[in-house]
Amino acid sequence: MKICTSVLISILCVVFFSSSVLAEGSLSYTELREKFPDNNIMFESLEETLEFSQCVIGLRIMSNLSEKFAGMRVAPYYVCAKQKYGSHLPVRVTFNAETIFIDKNGKETKGIEDKRSMGVKEVMIGVLIEEINSNKFFPHDCD
């Protein structure tokens, strides 16, 4: 019983600390991922823009987008890939940070070989492997 109480107090401290960090906005998304590598902290709202050569990725983490994610401890988020011609392209993201390749038409390709010569942008992002192709996941346009 004593151990359970200690564990519960520890969890509450971590949740409180993480929410206060997010409120301050003092850490970047990358720093938060390094600080909480297990992805078990609920990220309520966090935005960061990552630039990759000709591609700008607007990363927005949002909670309560869909009942589909109600049981997940990490808030769902969507990523818009904004190419140089300005179109908004849906991409996929994964629960574990990995490299995702987006071709010049906005389609994801898989593979570890270097595809940049074929017009593919390399994007390092993490969390939630879901096909994001429905308007219900895009309540607002990415800027």
N, CA, C and O of each residue as an XYZ file, in Angstrom:
572
protein
N       0.822     -1.195      0.000
C       0.000      0.000      0.000
C       0.868      1.262      0.000
O       0.563      2.253     -0.662
N       1.952      1.188      0.761
C       2.864      2.324      0.834
C       3.510      2.588     -0.529
O       3.700      3.736     -0.930
N       3.845      1.492     -1.235
C       4.461      1.611     -2.562
C       3.471      2.232     -3.544
O       3.831      3.111     -4.327
N       2.218      1.769     -3.497
C       1.184      2.304     -4.394
C       1.005      3.809     -4.183
O       0.860      4.569     -5.141
N       1.018      4.225     -2.915
C       0.876      5.647     -2.611
C       2.046      6.443     -3.181
O       1.857      7.522     -3.742
N       3.253      5.906     -3.035
C       4.449      6.575     -3.568
C       4.373      6.718     -5.077
O       4.673      7.775     -5.632
N       3.963      5.632     -5.736
C       3.856      5.645     -7.199
C       2.814      6.667     -7.640
O       3.039      7.425     -8.584
N       1.678      6.683     -6.955
C       0.612      7.621     -7.294
C       1.072      9.069     -7.135
O       0.797      9.912     -7.989
N       1.768      9.348     -6.048
C       2.287     10.697     -5.817
C       3.284     11.080     -6.906
O       3.282     12.213     -7.387
N       4.141     10.126     -7.294
C       5.124     10.386     -8.353
C       4.441     10.725     -9.668
O       4.833     11.665    -10.360
N       3.414      9.950    -10.006
C       2.685     10.174    -11.262
C       2.024     11.553    -11.244
O       2.087     12.290    -12.228
N       1.393     11.894    -10.125
C       0.742     13.201    -10.020
C       1.744     14.343    -10.148
O       1.453     15.368    -10.766
N       2.924     14.160     -9.561
C       3.967     15.183     -9.665
C       4.409     15.373    -11.110
O       4.583     16.501    -11.572
N       4.590     14.255    -11.824
C       5.019     14.324    -13.225
C       3.964     15.024    -14.065
O       4.290     15.881    -14.886
N       2.681     14.659    -13.862
C       1.593     15.273    -14.626
C       1.512     16.771    -14.321
O       1.367     17.586    -15.232
N       1.606     17.128    -13.041
C       1.563     18.543    -12.657
C       2.726     19.307    -13.258
O       2.546     20.398    -13.799
N       3.928     18.731    -13.164
C       5.122     19.386    -13.700
C       5.009     19.574    -15.199
O       5.326     20.644    -15.719
N       4.554     18.530    -15.905
C       4.469     18.624    -17.366
C       3.452     19.669    -17.790
O       3.676     20.394    -18.759
N       2.326     19.754    -17.069
C       1.323     20.747    -17.439
C       1.829     22.162    -17.176
O       1.519     23.083    -17.932
N       2.607     22.340    -16.108
C       3.154     23.669    -15.837
C       4.214     24.046    -16.861
O       4.333     25.214    -17.233
N       4.991     23.058    -17.322
C       5.998     23.311    -18.359
C       5.317     23.742    -19.649
O       5.758     24.681    -20.312
N       4.216     23.033    -20.006
C       3.501     23.375    -21.226
C       2.884     24.769    -21.122
O       2.856     25.521    -22.096
N       2.392     25.101    -19.932
C       1.790     26.415    -19.751
C       2.830     27.518    -19.942
O       2.539     28.567    -20.517
N       4.033     27.270    -19.459
C       5.096     28.260    -19.605
C       5.583     28.332    -21.042
O       6.006     29.391    -21.507
N       5.525     27.210    -21.746
C       6.005     27.170    -23.115
C       7.502     27.330    -23.206
O       8.019     27.802    -24.219
N       8.214     26.936    -22.146
C       9.657     27.155    -22.110
C      10.448     26.080    -22.851
O      11.612     26.288    -23.192
N       9.825     24.944    -23.097
C      10.525     23.855    -23.779
C       9.972     23.663    -25.182
O       8.772     23.817    -25.410
N      10.839     23.332    -26.110
C      10.394     23.038    -27.469
C       9.819     21.627    -27.507
O       9.966     20.860    -26.555
N       9.172     21.297    -28.603
C       8.623     19.953    -28.772
C       9.714     18.902    -28.644
O       9.519     17.878    -27.989
N      10.861     19.148    -29.264
C      11.981     18.203    -29.205
C      12.458     18.016    -27.777
O      12.732     16.893    -27.353
N      12.559     19.111    -27.033
C      12.997     19.022    -25.639
C      11.994     18.255    -24.791
O      12.380     17.487    -23.910
N      10.698     18.462    -25.057
C       9.679     17.716    -24.322
C       9.761     16.230    -24.630
O       9.623     15.391    -23.739
N       9.989     15.909    -25.909
C      10.106     14.495    -26.291
C      11.305     13.854    -25.611
O      11.242     12.694    -25.203
N      12.404     14.607    -25.485
C      13.592     14.082    -24.811
C      13.341     13.922    -23.316
O      13.826     12.977    -22.694
N      12.584     14.847    -22.750
C      12.308     14.816    -21.311
C      11.320     13.706    -20.958
O      11.427     13.087    -19.900
N      10.354     13.456    -21.851
C       9.347     12.425    -21.621
C       9.346     11.431    -22.783
O       8.399     11.411    -23.569
N      10.392     10.607    -22.906
C      10.527      9.714    -24.056
C       9.472      8.621    -24.139
O       9.271      8.044    -25.208
N       8.796      8.324    -23.040
C       7.802      7.254    -23.078
C       6.476      7.703    -23.678
O       5.570      6.889    -23.850
N       6.351      8.984    -23.998
C       5.143      9.525    -24.636
C       3.883      9.362    -23.800
O       2.781      9.353    -24.349
N       4.019      9.234    -22.489
C       2.843      9.029    -21.651
C       2.289     10.307    -21.035
O       1.392     10.252    -20.193
N       2.804     11.433    -21.439
C       2.308     12.700    -20.916
C       1.313     13.287    -21.920
O       1.569     13.306    -23.123
N       0.196     13.757    -21.417
C      -0.814     14.343    -22.301
C      -0.395     15.754    -22.701
O      -0.352     16.660    -21.870
N      -0.091     15.925    -23.973
C       0.260     17.246    -24.475
C      -1.031     17.951    -24.887
O      -1.649     17.591    -25.890
N      -1.430     18.945    -24.117
C      -2.699     19.623    -24.387
C      -2.642     20.485    -25.643
O      -3.512     20.392    -26.509
N      -1.634     21.306    -25.735
C      -1.544     22.192    -26.890
C      -0.106     22.647    -27.058
O       0.500     23.191    -26.136
N       0.421     22.419    -28.227
C       1.813     22.780    -28.475
C       2.002     22.939    -29.973
O       1.589     22.075    -30.745
N       2.610     24.012    -30.383
C       2.841     24.231    -31.804
C       4.300     24.556    -32.047
O       4.941     25.260    -31.267
N       4.804     24.031    -33.136
C       6.174     24.340    -33.507
C       6.284     24.227    -35.022
O       5.665     23.352    -35.628
N       7.045     25.082    -35.615
C       7.258     25.018    -37.057
C       8.655     24.495    -37.331
O       9.640     25.027    -36.819
N       8.734     23.456    -38.136
C      10.007     22.851    -38.488
C      10.250     23.084    -39.971
O       9.359     22.848    -40.788
N      11.429     23.537    -40.327
C      11.726     23.819    -41.725
C      12.684     22.781    -42.294
O      13.697     22.460    -41.673
N      12.368     22.262    -43.465
C      13.219     21.296    -44.152
C      13.343     21.737    -45.609
O      12.425     21.524    -46.401
N      14.441     22.333    -45.956
C      14.714     22.829    -47.307
C      13.492     23.527    -47.908
O      13.179     24.651    -47.514
N      12.799     22.893    -48.842
C      11.682     23.546    -49.519
C      10.343     23.238    -48.854
O       9.294     23.624    -49.370
N      10.369     22.557    -47.731
C       9.123     22.117    -47.104
C       9.017     22.672    -45.689
O       9.963     22.563    -44.909
N       7.900     23.253    -45.359
C       7.676     23.749    -44.008
C       6.599     22.888    -43.361
O       5.499     22.744    -43.895
N       6.925     22.325    -42.217
C       5.979     21.460    -41.523
C       5.407     22.212    -40.330
O       6.147     22.610    -39.430
N       4.105     22.405    -40.322
C       3.459     23.021    -39.172
C       2.959     21.912    -38.266
O       2.082     21.140    -38.654
N       3.498     21.828    -37.083
C       3.153     20.735    -36.178
C       2.214     21.245    -35.096
O       2.568     22.148    -34.338
N       1.053     20.688    -35.022
C       0.090     21.124    -34.022
C      -0.450     19.903    -33.280
O      -1.001     18.987    -33.892
N      -0.289     19.899    -31.969
C      -0.799     18.801    -31.159
C      -2.121     19.256    -30.563
O      -2.179     20.290    -29.898
N      -3.168     18.505    -30.790
C      -4.478     18.913    -30.316
C      -5.155     17.767    -29.582
O      -4.983     16.603    -29.942
N      -5.920     18.098    -28.558
C      -6.637     17.075    -27.816
C      -8.103     17.058    -28.226
O      -8.617     18.029    -28.782
N      -8.757     15.959    -27.949
C     -10.195     15.806    -28.167
C     -10.639     16.063    -29.606
O     -11.705     16.637    -29.828
N      -9.843     15.648    -30.574
C     -10.253     15.824    -31.970
C     -11.303     14.796    -32.368
O     -12.157     15.066    -33.212
N     -11.236     13.630    -31.764
C     -12.141     12.565    -32.168
C     -12.312     11.552    -31.051
O     -11.388     11.320    -30.272
N     -13.493     10.946    -30.970
C     -13.727      9.896    -29.976
C     -12.815      8.707    -30.236
O     -12.536      7.918    -29.334
N     -12.363      8.589    -31.453
C     -11.485      7.486    -31.843
C     -10.238      7.422    -30.966
O      -9.685      6.344    -30.748
N      -9.795      8.577    -30.462
C      -8.566      8.628    -29.681
C      -8.828      8.761    -28.184
O      -7.902      9.023    -27.417
N     -10.082      8.583    -27.757
C     -10.443      8.845    -26.365
C      -9.641      8.015    -25.368
O      -9.375      8.475    -24.258
N      -9.257      6.813    -25.742
C      -8.535      5.950    -24.817
C      -7.039      6.162    -24.804
O      -6.334      5.520    -24.025
N      -6.537      7.044    -25.645
C      -5.096      7.225    -25.734
C      -4.605      8.229    -24.711
O      -5.299      9.197    -24.400
N      -3.412      8.001    -24.187
C      -2.862      8.895    -23.173
C      -2.113     10.065    -23.796
O      -1.865     11.072    -23.133
N      -1.760      9.936    -25.042
C      -1.083     11.036    -25.729
C      -2.090     11.693    -26.664
O      -2.755     11.018    -27.450
N      -2.193     13.000    -26.572
C      -3.178     13.709    -27.387
C      -2.895     13.511    -28.866
O      -1.737     13.542    -29.282
N      -3.935     13.307    -29.668
C      -3.737     13.183    -31.113
C      -3.327     14.528    -31.705
O      -3.644     15.579    -31.148
N      -2.643     14.493    -32.800
C      -2.318     15.743    -33.471
C      -2.252     15.529    -34.967
O      -2.180     14.394    -35.439
N      -2.276     16.586    -35.688
C      -2.140     16.477    -37.130
C      -0.958     17.294    -37.607
O      -0.520     18.235    -36.945
N      -0.462     16.923    -38.744
C       0.669     17.620    -39.335
C       0.282     18.040    -40.743
O      -0.207     17.224    -41.523
N       0.496     19.298    -41.071
C       0.274     19.763    -42.440
C       1.621     20.032    -43.082
O       2.464     20.718    -42.505
N       1.821     19.505    -44.249
C       3.050     19.780    -44.993
C       2.746     20.888    -45.990
O       1.901     20.728    -46.871
N       3.429     21.994    -45.849
C       3.177     23.128    -46.735
C       4.337     23.231    -47.715
O       5.428     23.672    -47.356
N       4.097     22.828    -48.930
C       5.135     22.847    -49.951
C       5.338     24.279    -50.439
O       4.588     25.182    -50.067
N       6.338     24.478    -51.259
C       6.651     25.826    -51.735
C       5.511     26.431    -52.548
O       5.408     27.653    -52.652
N       4.644     25.580    -53.131
C       3.517     26.110    -53.882
C       2.315     26.362    -52.983
O       1.262     26.773    -53.471
N       2.449     26.122    -51.666
C       1.448     26.559    -50.706
C       0.288     25.628    -50.424
O      -0.614     26.002    -49.674
N       0.269     24.430    -50.990
C      -0.864     23.545    -50.720
C      -0.709     22.869    -49.361
O       0.408     22.690    -48.876
N      -1.835     22.491    -48.747
C      -1.819     21.818    -47.459
C      -1.979     20.320    -47.694
O      -2.968     19.866    -48.270
N      -1.003     19.578    -47.244
C      -0.992     18.150    -47.535
C      -1.044     17.322    -46.257
O      -0.229     17.531    -45.358
N      -1.992     16.379    -46.159
C      -2.027     15.507    -44.984
C      -0.879     14.507    -45.021
O      -0.521     14.016    -46.091
N      -0.304     14.204    -43.875
C       0.751     13.195    -43.802
C       0.434     12.243    -42.663
O      -0.529     12.453    -41.926
N       1.228     11.211    -42.515
C       1.024     10.273    -41.424
C       2.121     10.440    -40.395
O       3.254     10.795    -40.719
N       1.762     10.178    -39.149
C       2.730     10.285    -38.068
C       2.672      9.003    -37.242
O       1.708      8.244    -37.349
N       3.675      8.757    -36.432
C       3.706      7.491    -35.713
C       3.904      7.668    -34.217
O       4.375      8.708    -33.759
N       3.539      6.643    -33.466
C       3.682      6.683    -32.028
C       5.140      6.772    -31.611
O       5.456      7.378    -30.587
N       6.014      6.186    -32.376
C       7.444      6.272    -32.090
C       8.078      7.152    -33.154
O       7.789      7.019    -34.343
N       8.947      8.053    -32.707
C       9.569      8.972    -33.653
C      10.244      8.189    -34.761
O      11.009      7.262    -34.492
N       9.975      8.544    -35.974
C      10.607      7.883    -37.106
C      10.657      8.843    -38.279
O      10.051      9.914    -38.254
N      11.377      8.447    -39.291
C      11.474      9.289    -40.478
C      10.323      8.977    -41.415
O      10.043      7.814    -41.706
N       9.666     10.013    -41.880
C       8.589      9.860    -42.849
C       8.981     10.650    -44.093
O       9.383     11.810    -44.002
N       8.863     10.024    -45.228
C       9.216     10.675    -46.482
C       7.948     11.136    -47.190
O       7.002     10.366    -47.356
N       7.941     12.396    -47.603
C       6.811     12.951    -48.334
C       7.308     13.360    -49.711
O       8.235     14.161    -49.827
N       6.697     12.815    -50.750
C       7.173     13.147    -52.091
C       6.620     14.499    -52.546
O       5.850     15.138    -51.830
N       7.024     14.925    -53.752
C       6.648     16.263    -54.222
C       5.150     16.410    -54.450
O       4.651     17.530    -54.561
N       4.427     15.296    -54.522
C       2.976     15.343    -54.666
C       2.263     15.233    -53.323
O       1.034     15.190    -53.265
N       3.045     15.189    -52.243
C       2.448     15.111    -50.921
C       2.140     13.708    -50.461
O       1.509     13.517    -49.422
N       2.585     12.705    -51.235
C       2.318     11.322    -50.855
C       3.482     10.760    -50.057
O       4.647     11.032    -50.347
N       3.141      9.967    -49.041
C       4.178      9.366    -48.212
C       4.776      8.154    -48.914
O       4.060      7.351    -49.512
N       6.080      8.035    -48.835
C       6.752      6.849    -49.352
C       7.550      6.241    -48.220
O       7.994      6.951    -47.318
N       7.735      4.948    -48.258
C       8.465      4.284    -47.184
C       9.790      3.766    -47.693
O       9.947      3.497    -48.884
N      10.731      3.628    -46.802
C      12.042      3.120    -47.173
C      13.130      3.894    -46.479
O      12.936      5.046    -46.093
N      14.281      3.262    -46.319
C      15.371      3.922    -45.607
C      16.402      4.518    -46.557
O      17.297      5.242    -46.123
N      16.284      4.218    -47.855
C      17.251      4.768    -48.806
C      17.015      6.262    -49.010
O      15.925      6.773    -48.749
N      18.031      6.938    -49.471
C      17.932      8.380    -49.676
C      17.106      8.659    -50.927
O      17.499      8.282    -52.031
N      15.962      9.321    -50.753
C      15.082      9.595    -51.885
C      15.022     11.080    -52.218
O      14.174     11.512    -52.999
N      15.919     11.859    -51.626
C      15.846     13.305    -51.845
C      16.049     13.680    -53.311
O      15.511     14.684    -53.777
N      16.822     12.878    -54.032
C      17.060     13.175    -55.444
C      15.783     13.022    -56.267
O      15.702     13.525    -57.387
N      14.778     12.324    -55.708
C      13.516     12.131    -56.413
C      12.483     13.173    -55.971
O      11.295     13.023    -56.255
N      12.927     14.226    -55.281
C      12.006     15.270    -54.841
C      11.275     14.930    -53.561
O      10.203     15.473    -53.295
N      11.844     14.035    -52.760
C      11.196     13.627    -51.517
C      11.801     14.387    -50.344
O      13.020     14.507    -50.230
N      10.942     14.895    -49.480
C      11.404     15.619    -48.301
C      11.473     14.659    -47.113
O      10.578     13.838    -46.911
N      12.530     14.773    -46.347
C      12.682     13.921    -45.169
C      12.167     14.678    -43.951
O      12.596     15.800    -43.682
N      11.261     14.069    -43.229
C      10.614     14.729    -42.111
C      10.737     13.871    -40.856
O      10.309     12.717    -40.838
N      11.319     14.437    -39.818
C      11.406     13.722    -38.552
C      10.282     14.198    -37.643
O      10.291     15.337    -37.175
N       9.318     13.325    -37.397
C       8.219     13.655    -36.498
C       7.859     12.409    -35.697
O       8.351     11.322    -36.000
N       7.027     12.545    -34.701
C       6.695     11.380    -33.903
C       5.236     11.314    -33.502
O       4.539     12.311    -33.691
N       4.750     10.291    -32.999
C       3.426     10.022    -32.437
C       2.328      9.633    -33.428
O       2.115     10.301    -34.440
N       1.667      8.582    -33.122
C       0.385      8.198    -33.715
C       0.341      7.872    -35.204
O       0.287      8.780    -36.033
N       0.363      6.599    -35.549
C       0.300      6.256    -36.969
C      -1.154      6.134    -37.389
O      -1.805      5.122    -37.134
N      -1.639      7.149    -38.018
C      -3.023      7.201    -38.471
C      -3.056      7.913    -39.813
O      -2.341      8.892    -40.028
N      -3.864      7.428    -40.683
C      -4.053      8.140    -41.943
C      -4.946      9.339    -41.638
O      -6.077      9.178    -41.180
N      -4.445     10.509    -41.888
C      -5.215     11.711    -41.585
C      -5.713     12.280    -42.906
O      -5.030     13.072    -43.556
N      -6.910     11.864    -43.288
C      -7.412     12.273    -44.592
C      -8.870     12.717    -44.530
O      -9.528     12.849    -45.562
N      -9.367     12.944    -43.335
C     -10.763     13.325    -43.181
C     -10.851     14.721    -42.576
O     -10.011     15.105    -41.762
N     -11.859     15.469    -42.970
C     -12.010     16.829    -42.453
C     -12.200     16.872    -40.946
O     -11.894     17.885    -40.317
N     -12.702     15.789    -40.355
C     -12.926     15.818    -38.905
C     -11.616     15.933    -38.139
O     -11.616     16.338    -36.976
N     -10.487     15.579    -38.780
C      -9.191     15.716    -38.131
C      -8.583     17.092    -38.390
O      -7.542     17.430    -37.827
N      -9.230     17.878    -39.237
C      -8.700     19.191    -39.593
C      -9.726     20.271    -39.272
O     -10.317     20.846    -40.186
N      -9.949     20.559    -37.979
C     -10.927     21.585    -37.634
C     -10.503     22.982    -38.085
O     -11.339     23.869    -38.252
N      -9.211     23.165    -38.277
C      -8.688     24.447    -38.758
C      -7.621     24.157    -39.799
O      -6.962     23.118    -39.752
N      -7.454     25.065    -40.725
C      -6.366     24.925    -41.693
C      -5.046     25.211    -41.004
O      -4.978     26.007    -40.067
N      -4.007     24.560    -41.474
C      -2.675     24.873    -40.963
C      -2.214     26.168    -41.608
O      -2.438     26.392    -42.798
N      -1.578     27.008    -40.829
C      -1.065     28.271    -41.365
C       0.389     28.121    -41.741
O       1.006     29.075    -42.213
